[in-house]
Amino acid sequence: MSILASVVYGKPTAQRGATGMAAKWMDIIGGGTSSRVNVSPDSALTLSAYFAGVRVISEDVGKLPCLLYSQDSKGDKTRFKESKLWPMITRRPNPFMSSQQFRELMVQWAIGWGGAVAEIQRSVNGDAIGLWPIHPSRVGIEREAVGEDIKRWYWVRQDNGTKVKIADENVIH
């Protein structure tokens, strides 16, 4: 089925075994090949050319400096080092990853899965204290009408199969 046909007519995700964001992405790009071999973001990484391309792009983005700016009422920007987010964004988003590793992983997932998601860990008083990447195959998005507004929620499938709901303000997507 061509890309255009799969967008218009859709393709059942059960044929490919993909779930979550991957299934939606595969519906758009068509998940199978002319040889009837199913292709997923993870299986595509076994192809050396694809893997090398993803690696080069993600490593180059990960090497770029990540700076924070504040904007005043006139629209002028200044470097913002006083933020509590500064060390988390520029040095260590969580105890297990450097900033570069975190950004490389997020870019890899964005390329392969069509999106990358991280949960914002908050302290008791609501300050952001950590960023934790969540594999795209475990994430789904729901919208619900709340009065005149539409509220977006993320759900994350746990290892035991249960789903945990995370508010939009606690997610980087």
Secondary structure, DSSP 4 states (H G I P E B T S, - for coil): --HHHHHHH---GGGTT--HHHHHHHHHHTSB-TT--B--HHHHTTSHHHHHHHHHHHHHHHHS----EEE-TTS-EEE--SSTHHHHHHT-SBTTB-HHHHHHHHHHHHHHHS--EEEEEE-TTS-EEEEEEE-GGGEEEEEEEETTEEEEEEEEE-TTS-EEEEEGGGEE-
